[in-house]
Amino acid sequence: MQAVAKTGRAWLWLAAIGIAALVLAQMPLTLNHDAAWHLSTAFRVTEGAEIGREVFDINPPMTAWLLSVPALVSNATGLSPTLAMRLFTLLVCLASIAASAALLLRLGFDGRRLSIATLFVAFALLALPGYEFTQREHLLAAMTLPYVLLAACRAERREVGFGYAMVVGLVAALAIGIKPHFLALPICVEAWLLFATRRPALALRPEMLAMAATAVSYVGAVAIFAPAYLTQVVPDALSNYDGFEVGPGTFLLRMAQELAVFIAAPAILLAGSRALPASHGLRAMLAALVGFMVAAILQGKGWSYQFLPAAVCAVVLLGLLVALQDFARIALAARAALLAALLFALFPPVINLVDGYTSIGTAARVARLEQVFRANPGPTGTVFAFITTPRDIHPAVLQSGLRWANEAGVMLYLPAMVREELQEVPSPDRSVIYATAERHNHQVVADLERLRPGVVVIDADPAKLGMEGLGFDYIEFFNRYPEFRRLWRNYAEAEPIGSFRIFLYRESIARDG
């Protein structure tokens, strides 16, 4: 028995070292593209830019306000924006792991069980995200996990300090404020808690009061400090942003690809154990898993990172199951399912490492783009790209130190317009869709005319996000605007980088023109 215990401890140490190695190996890699754009907007907000006018983002202001923390740290310390953002996210995850471990201890997990469960939490938050490390959904998963476990403590009537609960509720509310779809999480968790306890008075517990106060303060802050988000961004999003949505079949296929193994593993493990262990921690995680899946469904895009919180939740659920089981009594098929799930969960970080450290991977492309941007700042030190996804471009812009030449990070409202043009039967909202897209198209061209970016990038990938399979060409499309044709004479094409065509501003061409 002593030998078995030593072997178990050795595996736990090996797992901890492996997680730490994966995290450290990913720290130098380029920033996630969405995180790079949102951090760029945070820098602009800290300099006084108004959200909804000078910074135009489909996401509510919470993202920019939260990421003002690493932006201010970067400015104050001289840390690179990429490193500041990664360290910020790492600290958030470590705090979440520590808080989750403390709550698991209150739920009766101690000794070996606590070690196993905490290692699964650490893996889910630190290693599983891979390239999605620092994504908004990654922050959501880390910042709300203690809230879910605290709900389990309430179901078991475990004592939790008032101040501790208030902080947990505040942090969870900040994360939920990133997107309105994330409200699905507390709705599902609170519905489960009410069903499990039959105690409506629990709705008035400290963490919920903190969440409610934070939500009310947030809405007020948006109305006061970012009114243009409500009057400009939200109406435009309601008219055009569904251009990125996919059909039900495509969405379900993507969801199955992202979550099937993670959900199947705990299900098989439960079947192998023949009974659900008597733990409200498991039931709370199941409720959270449902909430995260509902949030992904409500978004309707099927993008991989939108399933990340559900994957994190499933891995934590699996960890709780493993910690509560006597493995000697678990069926062989259940053990095989666990091993398969863990190996599958290693794919994102391993693929990210391979992609980041190869000469043709994401980090290499970003470095080449950054080099071109630095070498061609143009008359105003700005860069622009005709893109519908910020991948590669915004990490390079952020690292180059140059500025983006428009309020919006991508062509948010163009896919809906392009789809309308190609539909045989236009939708009833075609005029509204066109008006929104045309306004933003003219704004882009006006910004380019005013700023003359040193580099303009054209996404030439046939599978452009939101316009897959349509054979869309940005230059051909924007040539319908006379001011664009006049502007474009000032740019000369350089060597492409991957699927990006590179155009450089030439002052001599501009003068001669």
Contacts in CASP RR format, 6 or more apart in sequence:
PFRMAT RR
TARGET T0000
AUTHOR 0000-0000-0000
METHOD contacts of the structure
MODEL  1
MQAVAKTGRAWLWLAAIGIAALVLAQMPLTLNHDAAWHLSTAFRVTEGAE
IGREVFDINPPMTAWLLSVPALVSNATGLSPTLAMRLFTLLVCLASIAAS
AALLLRLGFDGRRLSIATLFVAFALLALPGYEFTQREHLLAAMTLPYVLL
AACRAERREVGFGYAMVVGLVAALAIGIKPHFLALPICVEAWLLFATRRP
ALALRPEMLAMAATAVSYVGAVAIFAPAYLTQVVPDALSNYDGFEVGPGT
FLLRMAQELAVFIAAPAILLAGSRALPASHGLRAMLAALVGFMVAAILQG
KGWSYQFLPAAVCAVVLLGLLVALQDFARIALAARAALLAALLFALFPPV
INLVDGYTSIGTAARVARLEQVFRANPGPTGTVFAFITTPRDIHPAVLQS
GLRWANEAGVMLYLPAMVREELQEVPSPDRSVIYATAERHNHQVVADLER
LRPGVVVIDADPAKLGMEGLGFDYIEFFNRYPEFRRLWRNYAEAEPIGSF
RIFLYRESIARDG
8 112 0 8 1.000
12 112 0 8 1.000
12 115 0 8 1.000
12 116 0 8 1.000
12 119 0 8 1.000
15 119 0 8 1.000
15 123 0 8 1.000
16 119 0 8 1.000
16 122 0 8 1.000
19 119 0 8 1.000
19 122 0 8 1.000
19 123 0 8 1.000
19 126 0 8 1.000
19 127 0 8 1.000
22 126 0 8 1.000
22 127 0 8 1.000
22 349 0 8 1.000
22 353 0 8 1.000
23 90 0 8 1.000
23 126 0 8 1.000
23 127 0 8 1.000
25 353 0 8 1.000
26 130 0 8 1.000
26 133 0 8 1.000
26 349 0 8 1.000
26 352 0 8 1.000
26 353 0 8 1.000
27 83 0 8 1.000
27 86 0 8 1.000
27 90 0 8 1.000
29 352 0 8 1.000
29 353 0 8 1.000
29 356 0 8 1.000
29 357 0 8 1.000
29 362 0 8 1.000
29 363 0 8 1.000
30 82 0 8 1.000
30 356 0 8 1.000
30 362 0 8 1.000
30 363 0 8 1.000
30 366 0 8 1.000
30 367 0 8 1.000
30 395 0 8 1.000
30 399 0 8 1.000
31 39 0 8 1.000
31 81 0 8 1.000
31 82 0 8 1.000
31 85 0 8 1.000
31 86 0 8 1.000
31 134 0 8 1.000
31 395 0 8 1.000
31 398 0 8 1.000
31 399 0 8 1.000
32 131 0 8 1.000
32 132 0 8 1.000
32 133 0 8 1.000
32 134 0 8 1.000
32 135 0 8 1.000
32 395 0 8 1.000
33 389 0 8 1.000
33 390 0 8 1.000
33 391 0 8 1.000
33 392 0 8 1.000
33 393 0 8 1.000
33 394 0 8 1.000
33 395 0 8 1.000
34 135 0 8 1.000
34 136 0 8 1.000
34 305 0 8 1.000
34 390 0 8 1.000
34 394 0 8 1.000
35 67 0 8 1.000
35 85 0 8 1.000
35 134 0 8 1.000
35 135 0 8 1.000
35 136 0 8 1.000
36 81 0 8 1.000
36 82 0 8 1.000
36 390 0 8 1.000
36 394 0 8 1.000
36 395 0 8 1.000
36 397 0 8 1.000
36 398 0 8 1.000
37 57 0 8 1.000
37 390 0 8 1.000
37 394 0 8 1.000
37 409 0 8 1.000
37 410 0 8 1.000
38 57 0 8 1.000
38 59 0 8 1.000
38 63 0 8 1.000
38 64 0 8 1.000
38 67 0 8 1.000
38 136 0 8 1.000
39 67 0 8 1.000
39 70 0 8 1.000
39 71 0 8 1.000
39 81 0 8 1.000
39 85 0 8 1.000
39 398 0 8 1.000
40 394 0 8 1.000
40 397 0 8 1.000
40 398 0 8 1.000
40 404 0 8 1.000
41 49 0 8 1.000
41 51 0 8 1.000
41 55 0 8 1.000
41 57 0 8 1.000
41 63 0 8 1.000
41 64 0 8 1.000
41 67 0 8 1.000
42 63 0 8 1.000
42 64 0 8 1.000
42 65 0 8 1.000
42 66 0 8 1.000
42 67 0 8 1.000
42 68 0 8 1.000
42 70 0 8 1.000
42 71 0 8 1.000
43 71 0 8 1.000
43 74 0 8 1.000
43 75 0 8 1.000
43 81 0 8 1.000
44 54 0 8 1.000
44 55 0 8 1.000
45 51 0 8 1.000
45 55 0 8 1.000
45 64 0 8 1.000
45 65 0 8 1.000
45 68 0 8 1.000
45 71 0 8 1.000
46 68 0 8 1.000
46 71 0 8 1.000
46 72 0 8 1.000
46 75 0 8 1.000
48 54 0 8 1.000
49 55 0 8 1.000
50 226 0 8 1.000
50 228 0 8 1.000
51 57 0 8 1.000
51 61 0 8 1.000
51 64 0 8 1.000
51 225 0 8 1.000
51 226 0 8 1.000
51 228 0 8 1.000
51 229 0 8 1.000
52 226 0 8 1.000
52 228 0 8 1.000
52 229 0 8 1.000
52 232 0 8 1.000
52 233 0 8 1.000
52 407 0 8 1.000
53 228 0 8 1.000
53 232 0 8 1.000
53 407 0 8 1.000
54 407 0 8 1.000
55 64 0 8 1.000
55 407 0 8 1.000
56 232 0 8 1.000
56 233 0 8 1.000
56 406 0 8 1.000
56 407 0 8 1.000
56 408 0 8 1.000
56 409 0 8 1.000
56 412 0 8 1.000
57 63 0 8 1.000
57 64 0 8 1.000
57 233 0 8 1.000
57 408 0 8 1.000
57 409 0 8 1.000
58 233 0 8 1.000
58 237 0 8 1.000
58 241 0 8 1.000
58 412 0 8 1.000
59 136 0 8 1.000
59 178 0 8 1.000
59 179 0 8 1.000
60 177 0 8 1.000
60 178 0 8 1.000
60 179 0 8 1.000
60 180 0 8 1.000
60 222 0 8 1.000
60 229 0 8 1.000
61 221 0 8 1.000
61 222 0 8 1.000
61 225 0 8 1.000
61 226 0 8 1.000
61 229 0 8 1.000
62 174 0 8 1.000
62 177 0 8 1.000
62 178 0 8 1.000
62 218 0 8 1.000
63 136 0 8 1.000
63 178 0 8 1.000
66 139 0 8 1.000
66 174 0 8 1.000
66 178 0 8 1.000
67 85 0 8 1.000
67 88 0 8 1.000
69 88 0 8 1.000
70 81 0 8 1.000
70 84 0 8 1.000
70 85 0 8 1.000
70 87 0 8 1.000
70 88 0 8 1.000
71 81 0 8 1.000
71 84 0 8 1.000
73 79 0 8 1.000
73 84 0 8 1.000
73 87 0 8 1.000
73 88 0 8 1.000
74 80 0 8 1.000
74 81 0 8 1.000
74 84 0 8 1.000
77 84 0 8 1.000
79 87 0 8 1.000
80 399 0 8 1.000
81 398 0 8 1.000
81 399 0 8 1.000
82 395 0 8 1.000
82 398 0 8 1.000
82 399 0 8 1.000
85 134 0 8 1.000
86 133 0 8 1.000
86 134 0 8 1.000
89 133 0 8 1.000
89 134 0 8 1.000
89 138 0 8 1.000
89 139 0 8 1.000
89 142 0 8 1.000
90 126 0 8 1.000
92 139 0 8 1.000
92 142 0 8 1.000
92 143 0 8 1.000
93 125 0 8 1.000
93 126 0 8 1.000
93 142 0 8 1.000
96 121 0 8 1.000
96 125 0 8 1.000
96 142 0 8 1.000
96 143 0 8 1.000
96 145 0 8 1.000
96 146 0 8 1.000
97 118 0 8 1.000
97 121 0 8 1.000
97 122 0 8 1.000
97 125 0 8 1.000
97 126 0 8 1.000
99 145 0 8 1.000
99 146 0 8 1.000
99 168 0 8 1.000
100 118 0 8 1.000
100 121 0 8 1.000
100 145 0 8 1.000
100 146 0 8 1.000
100 149 0 8 1.000
101 114 0 8 1.000
101 117 0 8 1.000
101 118 0 8 1.000
101 121 0 8 1.000
103 146 0 8 1.000
103 149 0 8 1.000
103 150 0 8 1.000
103 152 0 8 1.000
103 153 0 8 1.000
103 160 0 8 1.000
104 114 0 8 1.000
104 117 0 8 1.000
104 118 0 8 1.000
104 149 0 8 1.000
105 114 0 8 1.000
106 153 0 8 1.000
106 158 0 8 1.000
106 159 0 8 1.000
106 160 0 8 1.000
107 149 0 8 1.000
107 152 0 8 1.000
107 153 0 8 1.000
107 156 0 8 1.000
107 158 0 8 1.000
107 279 0 8 1.000
107 280 0 8 1.000
107 281 0 8 1.000
109 117 0 8 1.000
109 320 0 8 1.000
109 323 0 8 1.000
112 323 0 8 1.000
113 323 0 8 1.000
113 324 0 8 1.000
114 323 0 8 1.000
116 319 0 8 1.000
116 322 0 8 1.000
116 323 0 8 1.000
117 316 0 8 1.000
117 319 0 8 1.000
117 320 0 8 1.000
117 322 0 8 1.000
117 323 0 8 1.000
120 315 0 8 1.000
120 316 0 8 1.000
120 318 0 8 1.000
120 319 0 8 1.000
120 320 0 8 1.000
120 322 0 8 1.000
120 323 0 8 1.000
121 145 0 8 1.000
121 316 0 8 1.000
121 319 0 8 1.000
123 315 0 8 1.000
123 345 0 8 1.000
124 141 0 8 1.000
124 311 0 8 1.000
124 312 0 8 1.000
124 313 0 8 1.000
124 315 0 8 1.000
124 316 0 8 1.000
125 138 0 8 1.000
125 141 0 8 1.000
125 142 0 8 1.000
125 145 0 8 1.000
125 312 0 8 1.000
127 345 0 8 1.000
127 346 0 8 1.000
127 349 0 8 1.000
128 308 0 8 1.000
128 311 0 8 1.000
128 312 0 8 1.000
128 315 0 8 1.000
128 345 0 8 1.000
128 348 0 8 1.000
128 349 0 8 1.000
129 135 0 8 1.000
129 138 0 8 1.000
129 308 0 8 1.000
129 312 0 8 1.000
129 348 0 8 1.000
129 349 0 8 1.000
130 348 0 8 1.000
130 349 0 8 1.000
130 351 0 8 1.000
130 352 0 8 1.000
131 348 0 8 1.000
131 351 0 8 1.000
131 352 0 8 1.000
131 355 0 8 1.000
131 362 0 8 1.000
132 138 0 8 1.000
132 304 0 8 1.000
132 305 0 8 1.000
132 308 0 8 1.000
132 348 0 8 1.000
135 305 0 8 1.000
135 308 0 8 1.000
136 178 0 8 1.000
136 179 0 8 1.000
137 305 0 8 1.000
137 306 0 8 1.000
137 308 0 8 1.000
137 309 0 8 1.000
138 305 0 8 1.000
138 308 0 8 1.000
139 175 0 8 1.000
139 178 0 8 1.000
140 175 0 8 1.000
140 176 0 8 1.000
140 178 0 8 1.000
140 182 0 8 1.000
140 185 0 8 1.000
140 309 0 8 1.000
141 292 0 8 1.000
141 308 0 8 1.000
141 309 0 8 1.000
141 312 0 8 1.000
141 313 0 8 1.000
142 175 0 8 1.000
143 171 0 8 1.000
143 172 0 8 1.000
143 174 0 8 1.000
143 175 0 8 1.000
144 171 0 8 1.000
144 172 0 8 1.000
144 175 0 8 1.000
144 176 0 8 1.000
144 185 0 8 1.000
144 288 0 8 1.000
144 309 0 8 1.000
145 312 0 8 1.000
145 316 0 8 1.000
146 168 0 8 1.000
146 171 0 8 1.000
146 172 0 8 1.000
147 168 0 8 1.000
147 169 0 8 1.000
147 171 0 8 1.000
147 172 0 8 1.000
147 186 0 8 1.000
147 189 0 8 1.000
147 207 0 8 1.000
148 185 0 8 1.000
148 189 0 8 1.000
148 284 0 8 1.000
148 285 0 8 1.000
148 287 0 8 1.000
148 288 0 8 1.000
148 313 0 8 1.000
149 281 0 8 1.000
149 284 0 8 1.000
150 160 0 8 1.000
150 165 0 8 1.000
150 168 0 8 1.000
150 169 0 8 1.000
150 207 0 8 1.000
151 189 0 8 1.000
151 190 0 8 1.000
151 192 0 8 1.000
151 193 0 8 1.000
151 284 0 8 1.000
151 287 0 8 1.000
152 279 0 8 1.000
152 280 0 8 1.000
152 281 0 8 1.000
152 283 0 8 1.000
152 284 0 8 1.000
152 285 0 8 1.000
153 160 0 8 1.000
153 280 0 8 1.000
154 160 0 8 1.000
154 193 0 8 1.000
154 197 0 8 1.000
154 202 0 8 1.000
154 205 0 8 1.000
155 193 0 8 1.000
155 196 0 8 1.000
155 197 0 8 1.000
155 280 0 8 1.000
155 281 0 8 1.000
155 283 0 8 1.000
155 284 0 8 1.000
156 280 0 8 1.000
161 206 0 8 1.000
162 206 0 8 1.000
163 206 0 8 1.000
165 205 0 8 1.000
165 206 0 8 1.000
165 207 0 8 1.000
165 210 0 8 1.000
166 206 0 8 1.000
166 207 0 8 1.000
166 209 0 8 1.000
166 210 0 8 1.000
167 210 0 8 1.000
168 207 0 8 1.000
168 210 0 8 1.000
169 206 0 8 1.000
169 207 0 8 1.000
169 208 0 8 1.000
169 210 0 8 1.000
169 211 0 8 1.000
169 214 0 8 1.000
170 210 0 8 1.000
170 211 0 8 1.000
170 214 0 8 1.000
172 186 0 8 1.000
172 207 0 8 1.000
172 211 0 8 1.000
173 210 0 8 1.000
173 211 0 8 1.000
173 214 0 8 1.000
173 215 0 8 1.000
173 218 0 8 1.000
174 214 0 8 1.000
175 182 0 8 1.000
176 182 0 8 1.000
176 183 0 8 1.000
176 185 0 8 1.000
176 186 0 8 1.000
176 211 0 8 1.000
176 215 0 8 1.000
177 215 0 8 1.000
177 218 0 8 1.000
179 295 0 8 1.000
179 299 0 8 1.000
181 295 0 8 1.000
181 296 0 8 1.000
181 298 0 8 1.000
181 299 0 8 1.000
182 295 0 8 1.000
183 295 0 8 1.000
184 291 0 8 1.000
184 292 0 8 1.000
184 294 0 8 1.000
184 295 0 8 1.000
184 298 0 8 1.000
185 288 0 8 1.000
185 291 0 8 1.000
185 292 0 8 1.000
185 295 0 8 1.000
185 309 0 8 1.000
186 211 0 8 1.000
187 291 0 8 1.000
188 287 0 8 1.000
188 288 0 8 1.000
188 290 0 8 1.000
188 291 0 8 1.000
188 294 0 8 1.000
189 284 0 8 1.000
189 287 0 8 1.000
189 288 0 8 1.000
189 291 0 8 1.000
190 203 0 8 1.000
190 208 0 8 1.000
191 287 0 8 1.000
192 283 0 8 1.000
192 284 0 8 1.000
192 286 0 8 1.000
192 287 0 8 1.000
193 202 0 8 1.000
193 284 0 8 1.000
193 287 0 8 1.000
194 200 0 8 1.000
194 202 0 8 1.000
194 203 0 8 1.000
196 280 0 8 1.000
196 283 0 8 1.000
202 208 0 8 1.000
222 229 0 8 1.000
222 230 0 8 1.000
223 230 0 8 1.000
236 412 0 8 1.000
236 413 0 8 1.000
236 436 0 8 1.000
236 440 0 8 1.000
237 412 0 8 1.000
239 413 0 8 1.000
239 416 0 8 1.000
239 429 0 8 1.000
239 432 0 8 1.000
239 433 0 8 1.000
239 436 0 8 1.000
240 412 0 8 1.000
240 413 0 8 1.000
240 416 0 8 1.000
240 417 0 8 1.000
240 433 0 8 1.000
240 436 0 8 1.000
240 437 0 8 1.000
241 412 0 8 1.000
241 413 0 8 1.000
241 416 0 8 1.000
242 416 0 8 1.000
243 415 0 8 1.000
243 416 0 8 1.000
243 419 0 8 1.000
243 466 0 8 1.000
244 301 0 8 1.000
244 388 0 8 1.000
244 415 0 8 1.000
244 465 0 8 1.000
244 466 0 8 1.000
245 300 0 8 1.000
245 301 0 8 1.000
246 254 0 8 1.000
246 300 0 8 1.000
246 301 0 8 1.000
246 302 0 8 1.000
250 302 0 8 1.000
251 297 0 8 1.000
251 300 0 8 1.000
251 301 0 8 1.000
251 302 0 8 1.000
254 302 0 8 1.000
254 303 0 8 1.000
254 304 0 8 1.000
254 307 0 8 1.000
255 293 0 8 1.000
255 296 0 8 1.000
255 297 0 8 1.000
255 302 0 8 1.000
255 307 0 8 1.000
258 304 0 8 1.000
258 307 0 8 1.000
258 310 0 8 1.000
258 311 0 8 1.000
259 293 0 8 1.000
259 307 0 8 1.000
259 310 0 8 1.000
259 311 0 8 1.000
259 314 0 8 1.000
261 340 0 8 1.000
261 341 0 8 1.000
261 344 0 8 1.000
262 310 0 8 1.000
262 311 0 8 1.000
262 314 0 8 1.000
262 315 0 8 1.000
262 318 0 8 1.000
262 341 0 8 1.000
262 344 0 8 1.000
262 345 0 8 1.000
263 289 0 8 1.000
263 314 0 8 1.000
264 337 0 8 1.000
264 341 0 8 1.000
265 314 0 8 1.000
265 318 0 8 1.000
265 337 0 8 1.000
265 338 0 8 1.000
265 340 0 8 1.000
265 341 0 8 1.000
266 314 0 8 1.000
266 317 0 8 1.000
266 318 0 8 1.000
266 321 0 8 1.000
268 333 0 8 1.000
268 334 0 8 1.000
268 337 0 8 1.000
269 318 0 8 1.000
269 321 0 8 1.000
269 322 0 8 1.000
269 325 0 8 1.000
269 330 0 8 1.000
269 334 0 8 1.000
269 337 0 8 1.000
269 338 0 8 1.000
270 276 0 8 1.000
270 321 0 8 1.000
271 331 0 8 1.000
271 334 0 8 1.000
272 330 0 8 1.000
272 331 0 8 1.000
272 333 0 8 1.000
272 334 0 8 1.000
273 321 0 8 1.000
273 325 0 8 1.000
273 329 0 8 1.000
273 330 0 8 1.000
273 331 0 8 1.000
273 334 0 8 1.000
276 282 0 8 1.000
277 321 0 8 1.000
277 324 0 8 1.000
277 325 0 8 1.000
279 320 0 8 1.000
279 324 0 8 1.000
281 320 0 8 1.000
282 317 0 8 1.000
282 320 0 8 1.000
282 321 0 8 1.000
282 324 0 8 1.000
285 313 0 8 1.000
285 316 0 8 1.000
285 317 0 8 1.000
285 320 0 8 1.000
286 317 0 8 1.000
288 313 0 8 1.000
289 310 0 8 1.000
289 313 0 8 1.000
289 314 0 8 1.000
289 317 0 8 1.000
291 310 0 8 1.000
292 309 0 8 1.000
292 310 0 8 1.000
292 313 0 8 1.000
293 307 0 8 1.000
293 310 0 8 1.000
295 306 0 8 1.000
295 309 0 8 1.000
296 302 0 8 1.000
296 306 0 8 1.000
296 307 0 8 1.000
296 309 0 8 1.000
296 310 0 8 1.000
299 306 0 8 1.000
311 345 0 8 1.000
315 341 0 8 1.000
315 345 0 8 1.000
318 338 0 8 1.000
318 341 0 8 1.000
322 338 0 8 1.000
327 335 0 8 1.000
355 361 0 8 1.000
355 362 0 8 1.000
355 363 0 8 1.000
356 362 0 8 1.000
356 363 0 8 1.000
356 364 0 8 1.000
357 363 0 8 1.000
358 364 0 8 1.000
362 391 0 8 1.000
362 392 0 8 1.000
365 392 0 8 1.000
365 497 0 8 1.000
365 498 0 8 1.000
366 392 0 8 1.000
366 395 0 8 1.000
366 396 0 8 1.000
366 399 0 8 1.000
367 396 0 8 1.000
368 497 0 8 1.000
369 392 0 8 1.000
369 393 0 8 1.000
369 396 0 8 1.000
369 457 0 8 1.000
369 497 0 8 1.000
369 500 0 8 1.000
370 396 0 8 1.000
370 399 0 8 1.000
370 400 0 8 1.000
372 455 0 8 1.000
372 494 0 8 1.000
372 497 0 8 1.000
372 502 0 8 1.000
373 383 0 8 1.000
373 396 0 8 1.000
373 397 0 8 1.000
373 400 0 8 1.000
373 402 0 8 1.000
373 455 0 8 1.000
374 400 0 8 1.000
374 401 0 8 1.000
374 402 0 8 1.000
376 454 0 8 1.000
376 455 0 8 1.000
376 504 0 8 1.000
376 505 0 8 1.000
377 402 0 8 1.000
377 454 0 8 1.000
378 452 0 8 1.000
378 453 0 8 1.000
378 454 0 8 1.000
378 455 0 8 1.000
378 505 0 8 1.000
378 507 0 8 1.000
379 451 0 8 1.000
379 452 0 8 1.000
379 454 0 8 1.000
379 505 0 8 1.000
379 507 0 8 1.000
380 403 0 8 1.000
380 405 0 8 1.000
380 451 0 8 1.000
380 452 0 8 1.000
380 453 0 8 1.000
380 454 0 8 1.000
381 402 0 8 1.000
381 403 0 8 1.000
381 453 0 8 1.000
381 454 0 8 1.000
382 402 0 8 1.000
382 403 0 8 1.000
382 404 0 8 1.000
382 405 0 8 1.000
382 451 0 8 1.000
382 452 0 8 1.000
382 453 0 8 1.000
382 454 0 8 1.000
383 397 0 8 1.000
383 400 0 8 1.000
383 402 0 8 1.000
383 403 0 8 1.000
383 404 0 8 1.000
383 405 0 8 1.000
383 453 0 8 1.000
383 454 0 8 1.000
383 455 0 8 1.000
383 456 0 8 1.000
383 457 0 8 1.000
384 404 0 8 1.000
384 405 0 8 1.000
384 406 0 8 1.000
384 444 0 8 1.000
384 447 0 8 1.000
384 448 0 8 1.000
384 451 0 8 1.000
384 453 0 8 1.000
384 455 0 8 1.000
384 456 0 8 1.000
384 457 0 8 1.000
385 393 0 8 1.000
385 456 0 8 1.000
385 457 0 8 1.000
385 458 0 8 1.000
385 459 0 8 1.000
385 500 0 8 1.000
386 411 0 8 1.000
386 456 0 8 1.000
386 457 0 8 1.000
386 458 0 8 1.000
386 459 0 8 1.000
386 474 0 8 1.000
386 478 0 8 1.000
387 393 0 8 1.000
387 410 0 8 1.000
387 411 0 8 1.000
387 457 0 8 1.000
387 459 0 8 1.000
387 464 0 8 1.000
388 410 0 8 1.000
388 411 0 8 1.000
388 412 0 8 1.000
388 414 0 8 1.000
388 415 0 8 1.000
388 459 0 8 1.000
388 464 0 8 1.000
388 465 0 8 1.000
388 466 0 8 1.000
388 467 0 8 1.000
389 410 0 8 1.000
389 464 0 8 1.000
389 465 0 8 1.000
390 409 0 8 1.000
390 410 0 8 1.000
392 500 0 8 1.000
393 457 0 8 1.000
393 500 0 8 1.000
394 404 0 8 1.000
394 409 0 8 1.000
397 403 0 8 1.000
397 404 0 8 1.000
405 447 0 8 1.000
405 448 0 8 1.000
405 451 0 8 1.000
405 453 0 8 1.000
406 443 0 8 1.000
406 444 0 8 1.000
406 447 0 8 1.000
407 443 0 8 1.000
407 447 0 8 1.000
408 440 0 8 1.000
411 440 0 8 1.000
411 444 0 8 1.000
412 440 0 8 1.000
413 433 0 8 1.000
413 436 0 8 1.000
413 437 0 8 1.000
413 440 0 8 1.000
414 437 0 8 1.000
414 440 0 8 1.000
414 441 0 8 1.000
414 467 0 8 1.000
415 465 0 8 1.000
415 466 0 8 1.000
415 467 0 8 1.000
416 433 0 8 1.000
416 436 0 8 1.000
416 437 0 8 1.000
417 433 0 8 1.000
417 434 0 8 1.000
417 436 0 8 1.000
417 437 0 8 1.000
417 438 0 8 1.000
418 467 0 8 1.000
418 470 0 8 1.000
418 472 0 8 1.000
418 477 0 8 1.000
419 467 0 8 1.000
419 470 0 8 1.000
420 426 0 8 1.000
420 427 0 8 1.000
420 430 0 8 1.000
420 433 0 8 1.000
420 434 0 8 1.000
422 470 0 8 1.000
427 433 0 8 1.000
441 478 0 8 1.000
441 481 0 8 1.000
442 481 0 8 1.000
445 478 0 8 1.000
445 481 0 8 1.000
445 483 0 8 1.000
445 484 0 8 1.000
445 487 0 8 1.000
446 483 0 8 1.000
448 456 0 8 1.000
448 484 0 8 1.000
448 487 0 8 1.000
449 483 0 8 1.000
449 486 0 8 1.000
449 487 0 8 1.000
452 490 0 8 1.000
452 505 0 8 1.000
452 510 0 8 1.000
453 505 0 8 1.000
454 504 0 8 1.000
454 505 0 8 1.000
455 502 0 8 1.000
455 503 0 8 1.000
455 504 0 8 1.000
455 505 0 8 1.000
456 491 0 8 1.000
456 503 0 8 1.000
456 505 0 8 1.000
457 500 0 8 1.000
457 501 0 8 1.000
457 502 0 8 1.000
457 503 0 8 1.000
458 474 0 8 1.000
458 475 0 8 1.000
458 500 0 8 1.000
458 501 0 8 1.000
458 503 0 8 1.000
459 474 0 8 1.000
459 499 0 8 1.000
459 500 0 8 1.000
460 496 0 8 1.000
460 499 0 8 1.000
460 500 0 8 1.000
460 501 0 8 1.000
461 499 0 8 1.000
462 469 0 8 1.000
462 471 0 8 1.000
463 469 0 8 1.000
464 470 0 8 1.000
464 472 0 8 1.000
475 488 0 8 1.000
478 484 0 8 1.000
478 488 0 8 1.000
479 485 0 8 1.000
479 488 0 8 1.000
489 509 0 8 1.000
489 513 0 8 1.000
490 505 0 8 1.000
490 506 0 8 1.000
490 509 0 8 1.000
490 510 0 8 1.000
490 513 0 8 1.000
491 503 0 8 1.000
491 504 0 8 1.000
491 505 0 8 1.000
491 506 0 8 1.000
491 509 0 8 1.000
492 503 0 8 1.000
492 504 0 8 1.000
492 506 0 8 1.000
492 509 0 8 1.000
493 501 0 8 1.000
493 502 0 8 1.000
493 503 0 8 1.000
493 504 0 8 1.000
494 502 0 8 1.000
494 503 0 8 1.000
494 504 0 8 1.000
495 502 0 8 1.000
496 502 0 8 1.000
END
